[in-house]
Amino acid sequence: MSVYEKRLQQDLELIRAKVIQLGEEVEKALRDSMHALFNHDDILANQVILFDRVIGRQEKTTLRACLGAMARHLPTAGHLRFLMSIYRMVYELERIGDYAVTISREAINLTHVPEGLLRRELETMSANARTMLTQSLNAFRENDVGLAHGTMAMSKQMGMELDQSIEILVEVGDKHVEKTHDLLDLASVFYMLERVSDRAENICEEILFALTGEEKAEKVFNILFLDEDNSSLAPLAALTGSRIYPVSARFSFASRNPGATFNPHLVRWYTQQQGAEPKLERPNSLSSEELNGADLIISLEGTVRSYVPDIPFHAAFQDWNLGDAPDPGDESAARRRFEEVQRTLIIKLRGLMDILRGEEGV
């Protein structure tokens, strides 16, 4: 090994040690913040808040070490990927430290220690978030690609747990208005824990990039179309979206009162237009499973709120009122209406995907 290679390796090992130390301090801050919340320990909560200054300094020294190594060695290939990933990982860890501070501040503000179902939900989310953080740091220590992948797979469950926790908070708030202050504080804590899992997932993505060059996959958005009976509008929207953007999103459809069949002219018109029969099984009724899996909910008749009064916490929604569904009794008029609706859908879908993925990401 040349002198240059030895110096580079020494710098990289020093930076690795700094990241491990920062990760341990962040782990401790998160653990202590939750202990303070569950035990109404204001002294410990304040220690977490004050110690954030130390985490901030460690972040800065680690980033300076990364920049210094880049300037001195002008690394390429794997070494450059490693330093770039470290730079981003340090930011993720610092943000988790900030979440621990927020949890500590909420712990101080609470008038009562959480009990019953809320406490169990907090304990579950806290344990899962801390597990993801610990596993992500272990994957870094051990250069473990499999552990990084496994940890990332846990993130989706955390999102579902957040939705469930928010529902419980709302139910408790409806029954106990006097607890509103504490419930708002706990909502913030639940959100912080979910964000910890997101940051841990990001750390794993950086580990994979450093070790294998594997870059973060573009998000595939789950888009759910709603209409009154699923006879034509929502199925046509899903078919059009799937044809134009087969990689960027998954399109589905559901309705409030699904009919027994689709508009009889839809399949014939679409088959003649595209040269292949559309894959449509049956009209779908709106289910909690479909709602919970959707990133974006779009109403084609009326408003989303009229279908879903309580929109899932993680989902966005839009109202695209397209007018009346084609008349199943008049094929000529139905075909003209299908063409008109499809033109409108294409324009709206292009605008939507430009927002979600950008011009180069669709």
C-alpha positions as CSV (number, residue, x, y, z in Angstrom):
1,M,0.0,0.0,0.0
2,S,1.4,3.4,-1.0
3,V,1.9,6.3,1.4
4,Y,-1.1,8.1,-0.3
5,E,-3.3,5.0,0.1
6,K,-2.3,4.7,3.8
7,R,-3.1,8.4,4.5
8,L,-6.4,8.1,2.7
9,Q,-7.4,5.0,4.6
10,Q,-6.4,6.6,7.9
11,D,-8.7,9.6,7.1
12,L,-11.5,7.3,6.1
13,E,-11.3,5.3,9.3
14,L,-11.2,8.5,11.4
15,I,-14.3,9.7,9.6
16,R,-16.0,6.3,10.1
17,A,-15.2,6.5,13.8
18,K,-16.7,10.0,14.0
19,V,-19.9,8.8,12.4
20,I,-20.2,5.8,14.7
21,Q,-19.7,8.1,17.7
22,L,-22.3,10.6,16.4
23,G,-24.7,7.7,15.9
24,E,-24.3,6.5,19.4
25,E,-24.9,9.9,20.8
26,V,-28.1,10.3,18.7
27,E,-29.3,6.9,19.8
28,K,-28.8,7.9,23.4
29,A,-30.7,11.1,22.9
30,L,-33.6,9.4,21.4
31,R,-33.7,6.7,24.1
32,D,-33.4,9.3,26.9
33,S,-36.1,11.5,25.3
34,M,-38.6,8.6,25.3
35,H,-37.6,7.6,28.8
36,A,-38.3,11.2,29.9
37,L,-41.7,11.2,28.3
38,F,-42.8,7.9,29.8
39,N,-41.6,8.8,33.3
40,H,-42.3,12.5,33.3
41,D,-38.6,13.1,33.9
42,D,-38.1,16.9,33.3
43,I,-34.5,16.7,34.4
44,L,-33.6,14.1,31.8
45,A,-35.6,15.9,29.1
46,N,-33.7,19.1,29.7
47,Q,-30.4,17.1,29.5
48,V,-31.4,15.9,26.1
49,I,-32.2,19.4,25.0
50,L,-28.8,20.8,26.3
51,F,-26.8,17.9,24.9
52,D,-28.0,18.7,21.4
53,R,-25.3,21.3,21.4
54,V,-22.8,18.5,21.6
55,I,-24.4,16.6,18.8
56,G,-24.4,19.8,16.7
57,R,-20.6,20.2,17.2
58,Q,-20.0,16.6,16.4
59,E,-21.9,17.0,13.2
60,K,-19.8,20.0,12.2
61,T,-16.5,18.3,12.9
62,T,-17.5,15.2,11.0
63,L,-18.6,17.3,8.0
64,R,-15.3,19.2,8.1
65,A,-13.4,16.0,8.1
66,C,-15.3,14.8,5.0
67,L,-14.6,18.0,3.2
68,G,-11.0,17.9,4.2
69,A,-10.5,14.4,2.9
70,M,-12.1,15.3,-0.4
71,A,-9.8,18.3,-0.8
72,R,-6.6,16.5,0.2
73,H,-7.1,13.2,-1.6
74,L,-9.5,14.1,-4.6
75,P,-11.0,10.6,-4.2
76,T,-12.7,8.7,-7.0
77,A,-15.1,5.8,-7.4
78,G,-15.8,3.9,-4.1
79,H,-13.9,6.3,-1.9
80,L,-15.8,9.3,-3.3
81,R,-19.1,7.4,-2.9
82,F,-18.2,6.7,0.7
83,L,-17.5,10.4,1.5
84,M,-20.6,11.6,-0.3
85,S,-22.7,9.1,1.6
86,I,-21.1,10.0,4.9
87,Y,-21.9,13.7,4.3
88,R,-25.6,12.9,3.8
89,M,-25.7,10.4,6.7
90,V,-24.4,13.0,9.1
91,Y,-27.2,15.3,8.1
92,E,-29.8,12.5,8.7
93,L,-28.3,11.8,12.2
94,E,-28.4,15.4,13.1
95,R,-32.1,15.6,12.2
96,I,-32.8,12.6,14.4
97,G,-31.1,14.5,17.2
98,D,-33.5,17.4,16.6
99,Y,-36.4,15.0,16.8
100,A,-35.2,13.8,20.2
101,V,-35.1,17.5,21.3
102,T,-38.7,18.0,20.1
103,I,-39.8,14.9,22.0
104,S,-38.1,16.1,25.1
105,R,-39.8,19.5,24.9
106,E,-43.2,17.8,24.4
107,A,-42.4,15.6,27.5
108,I,-41.9,18.7,29.5
109,N,-45.2,20.2,28.3
110,L,-47.3,17.1,29.1
111,T,-49.5,17.4,32.1
112,H,-50.0,13.7,32.4
113,V,-47.9,10.6,31.5
114,P,-49.6,8.8,28.6
115,E,-51.6,5.7,29.7
116,G,-53.5,2.8,28.3
117,L,-53.8,2.4,24.6
118,L,-51.9,5.6,23.8
119,R,-49.0,4.5,25.9
120,R,-48.9,1.1,24.2
121,E,-49.0,2.7,20.8
122,L,-46.1,5.0,21.8
123,E,-44.1,2.1,23.2
124,T,-44.6,0.2,19.9
125,M,-43.6,3.1,17.7
126,S,-40.7,4.1,19.9
127,A,-39.4,0.5,19.9
128,N,-39.7,0.2,16.1
129,A,-38.1,3.6,15.4
130,R,-35.2,2.9,17.7
131,T,-34.8,-0.6,16.2
132,M,-34.6,0.9,12.7
133,L,-32.0,3.5,13.9
134,T,-29.9,0.9,15.7
135,Q,-30.0,-1.5,12.7
136,S,-29.1,1.2,10.3
137,L,-26.0,2.1,12.4
138,N,-25.1,-1.6,12.7
139,A,-25.3,-2.0,9.0
140,F,-22.9,0.9,8.7
141,R,-20.5,-0.5,11.2
142,E,-20.5,-4.0,9.6
143,N,-20.9,-3.0,6.0
144,D,-24.0,-5.2,5.9
145,V,-26.0,-4.8,2.7
146,G,-28.6,-7.4,3.8
147,L,-29.3,-5.6,7.1
148,A,-29.6,-2.3,5.3
149,H,-32.2,-3.7,3.0
150,G,-34.1,-5.4,5.8
151,T,-34.2,-2.2,7.9
152,M,-35.6,-0.2,4.9
153,A,-38.4,-2.7,4.6
154,M,-39.7,-1.7,8.1
155,S,-40.4,1.9,7.1
156,K,-43.8,1.2,5.5
157,Q,-45.1,-0.4,8.7
158,M,-44.1,2.8,10.6
159,G,-46.3,4.9,8.3
160,M,-49.3,2.6,8.9
161,E,-48.6,2.8,12.7
162,L,-48.6,6.6,12.5
163,D,-52.0,6.6,10.7
164,Q,-53.4,4.2,13.4
165,S,-52.0,6.4,16.2
166,I,-53.6,9.6,14.8
167,E,-56.9,7.8,14.6
168,I,-56.6,6.8,18.3
169,L,-55.7,10.4,19.3
170,V,-58.8,11.7,17.5
171,E,-61.0,9.1,19.2
172,V,-59.6,10.0,22.6
173,G,-60.0,13.7,21.9
174,D,-63.6,13.3,21.0
175,K,-64.3,11.6,24.4
176,H,-62.0,13.7,26.6
177,V,-61.9,17.3,25.4
178,E,-59.9,18.2,28.6
179,K,-57.0,16.2,27.3
180,T,-56.6,18.2,24.1
181,H,-53.4,19.9,25.2
182,D,-51.7,16.6,25.9
183,L,-53.0,14.9,22.8
184,L,-51.6,17.6,20.6
185,D,-48.2,17.1,22.2
186,L,-48.5,13.4,21.7
187,A,-49.4,13.8,18.1
188,S,-46.1,15.7,17.6
189,V,-44.2,12.8,19.4
190,F,-45.9,10.2,17.1
191,Y,-44.9,12.2,14.1
192,M,-41.3,12.6,15.3
193,L,-41.0,8.8,15.7
194,E,-42.2,8.2,12.2
195,R,-39.7,10.7,10.9
196,V,-36.9,8.9,12.8
197,S,-37.8,5.8,10.8
198,D,-37.7,7.8,7.5
199,R,-34.2,9.1,8.4
200,A,-33.1,5.6,9.3
201,E,-34.3,4.4,5.9
202,N,-32.3,7.3,4.3
203,I,-29.2,6.2,6.2
204,C,-29.6,2.7,4.9
205,E,-29.9,4.0,1.3
206,E,-26.7,5.9,1.8
207,I,-25.0,2.7,3.0
208,L,-26.1,0.8,0.0
209,F,-24.9,3.6,-2.3
210,A,-21.5,3.7,-0.6
211,L,-21.0,-0.1,-0.6
212,T,-22.6,-1.1,-4.0
213,G,-23.3,2.1,-5.9
214,E,-27.0,1.3,-5.7
215,E,-29.0,4.5,-5.8
216,K,-32.3,5.3,-4.2
217,A,-35.2,4.0,-6.3
218,E,-37.7,6.6,-7.5
219,K,-40.9,6.4,-5.5
220,V,-43.8,4.7,-7.2
221,F,-46.9,6.6,-6.3
222,N,-50.2,4.8,-5.5
223,I,-53.0,6.8,-7.0
224,L,-56.6,6.0,-6.3
225,F,-59.5,7.3,-8.5
226,L,-63.0,7.6,-7.1
227,D,-66.3,8.0,-8.9
228,E,-70.0,7.2,-8.1
229,D,-70.4,3.7,-9.6
230,N,-67.1,2.7,-11.2
231,S,-68.9,2.1,-14.5
232,S,-66.6,4.1,-16.6
233,L,-64.8,7.3,-15.3
234,A,-62.5,5.9,-12.7
235,P,-61.7,2.7,-14.7
236,L,-60.9,4.9,-17.7
237,A,-58.7,7.1,-15.6
238,A,-56.8,4.1,-14.2
239,L,-56.3,2.6,-17.6
240,T,-55.1,5.9,-19.1
241,G,-52.7,6.5,-16.2
242,S,-51.3,2.9,-16.4
243,R,-50.8,3.2,-20.2
244,I,-49.0,6.6,-20.1
245,Y,-47.0,6.2,-16.8
246,P,-46.6,2.4,-16.3
247,V,-43.4,2.9,-14.2
248,S,-44.0,6.1,-12.2
249,A,-47.3,5.1,-10.5
250,R,-49.8,2.4,-9.7
251,F,-53.3,3.4,-10.6
252,S,-56.5,1.9,-9.0
253,F,-60.1,2.8,-8.8
254,A,-63.1,2.4,-6.4
255,S,-66.5,3.8,-5.9
256,R,-69.1,4.5,-3.3
257,N,-71.8,2.4,-4.9
258,P,-70.2,0.0,-7.5
259,G,-72.5,-1.2,-10.2
260,A,-72.6,-4.8,-11.3
261,T,-70.7,-4.2,-14.6
262,F,-68.8,-1.6,-16.4
263,N,-70.3,0.6,-19.1
264,P,-70.8,-1.9,-22.0
265,H,-69.3,0.6,-24.5
266,L,-66.1,1.2,-22.5
267,V,-64.4,-2.1,-23.2
268,R,-65.2,-2.0,-26.9
269,W,-64.2,1.6,-27.4
270,Y,-60.9,1.1,-25.5
271,T,-60.1,-2.1,-27.3
272,Q,-60.6,-0.4,-30.7
273,Q,-58.5,2.6,-29.7
274,Q,-55.6,0.7,-28.1
275,G,-55.7,-2.5,-30.1
276,A,-55.9,-4.6,-27.0
277,E,-58.7,-5.5,-24.5
278,P,-58.3,-3.6,-21.2
279,K,-57.7,-5.7,-18.1
280,L,-60.8,-4.9,-16.0
281,E,-62.1,-7.5,-13.6
282,R,-65.1,-5.8,-11.9
283,P,-66.2,-2.5,-10.3
284,N,-64.6,-2.0,-6.9
285,S,-66.1,-0.7,-3.7
286,L,-64.1,1.7,-1.6
287,S,-62.3,-0.2,1.2
288,S,-60.0,0.9,4.1
289,E,-57.2,-1.2,2.6
290,E,-57.3,0.8,-0.7
291,L,-57.5,4.1,1.2
292,N,-54.6,3.3,3.5
293,G,-52.4,2.2,0.6
294,A,-53.0,5.4,-1.5
295,D,-50.5,8.3,-1.7
296,L,-53.0,10.4,-3.6
297,I,-56.8,10.2,-3.8
298,I,-58.5,11.8,-6.8
299,S,-62.3,12.3,-7.1
300,L,-63.7,12.4,-10.7
301,E,-67.3,13.0,-9.5
302,G,-67.9,15.3,-6.6
303,T,-65.3,15.9,-3.9
304,V,-63.0,13.4,-2.2
305,R,-64.5,14.6,1.2
306,S,-67.9,13.3,0.1
307,Y,-66.4,9.8,-0.3
308,V,-63.8,9.9,2.5
309,P,-64.7,12.3,5.4
310,D,-61.6,11.1,7.3
311,I,-58.7,11.2,4.7
312,P,-55.7,9.1,5.8
313,F,-53.1,11.2,7.5
314,H,-50.4,10.4,4.9
315,A,-52.5,10.8,1.8
316,A,-53.0,13.9,-0.4
317,F,-56.1,14.4,-2.5
318,Q,-57.5,16.4,-5.4
319,D,-61.0,17.0,-6.9
320,W,-61.0,16.6,-10.7
321,N,-64.7,16.9,-11.4
322,L,-65.0,15.5,-15.0
323,G,-68.7,15.9,-15.3
324,D,-71.3,13.2,-16.0
325,A,-70.3,9.6,-16.8
326,P,-71.0,8.4,-20.4
327,D,-74.6,7.2,-21.1
328,P,-74.6,3.4,-21.3
329,G,-77.7,3.6,-23.6
330,D,-76.2,5.5,-26.4
331,E,-73.0,4.0,-27.9
332,S,-72.2,6.9,-30.2
333,A,-72.6,9.5,-27.5
334,A,-70.7,7.3,-25.1
335,R,-67.7,7.0,-27.5
336,R,-67.6,10.8,-27.9
337,R,-67.7,11.3,-24.2
338,F,-65.0,8.7,-23.6
339,E,-62.7,10.6,-26.0
340,E,-63.5,13.9,-24.3
341,V,-62.8,12.5,-20.9
342,Q,-59.6,10.8,-21.9
343,R,-58.2,14.1,-23.4
344,T,-58.9,15.8,-20.2
345,L,-57.4,13.0,-18.2
346,I,-54.2,13.1,-20.2
347,I,-53.7,16.8,-19.6
348,K,-54.4,16.5,-15.9
349,L,-52.2,13.4,-15.5
350,R,-49.3,15.1,-17.2
351,G,-49.6,18.1,-14.9
352,L,-49.8,15.8,-11.9
353,M,-46.8,13.7,-12.8
354,D,-44.7,16.8,-13.6
355,I,-45.3,17.8,-9.9
356,L,-44.7,14.3,-8.5
357,R,-41.7,13.2,-10.6
358,G,-40.6,16.2,-12.6
359,E,-40.2,16.3,-16.4
360,E,-37.3,13.9,-16.4
361,G,-38.7,11.5,-13.9
362,V,-41.9,10.3,-15.7
